[in-house]
Amino acid sequence: PPDAWSTCYRLERDVFFIENINGLVSLKRSAAESEIKAMMPDTASFALLCVYRPKSGYGWALEYNLHVNDSTVCRVKNGEKYLIKMYNTGKTRIWARTESKAEVTADVQPGRVYFVRCSAVMGAIMGRPKLKLVDEQTGTQEFGAMTP
């Protein structure tokens, strides 16, 4: 924090350098692929939608329904995760609404796993839903880290 010597905040960080980052990237990618294979059978006629909302102090009381196209699939709560089988393929709208609507679109294919990170942002009267379609590597890490 600012002190007698300076009116500015100061930040200290440790910076690490990895000379060959490709090895680390391929290791993380293969770990994500292995988790996906464990979740999905090879001959699946459906896709999996992994929905999760990391625990947060902001908007902790806000809950909202998550919809896939015109169907309600779950009630999103702070710090919870959900696994949903999707049998319809093609362009799919995943959305939620409180005082405003948040929406993501995915081209759903059988045998694939899709991850949607949910959260809440400040609204005029109440919190608003925020949805983000995340990649498989990030999704498997964040979804797997959450306790059921």
Buried (B, 14 or more C-beta within 10 A) or exposed (E): EEEEEEEEEEEEEEEEEEEEEEEEEEEBEEBBEEBBEEBBEEEBEBBBBBBBBBEEEEBEEBBBBBBBEEEEBBEBBBEBBBBBEBEEBEEBEBBBBBEEEBEBEBEBEBBBBBBBBBBBEEBEEBBBBBBEEBEBBBBBBBBBEBEE
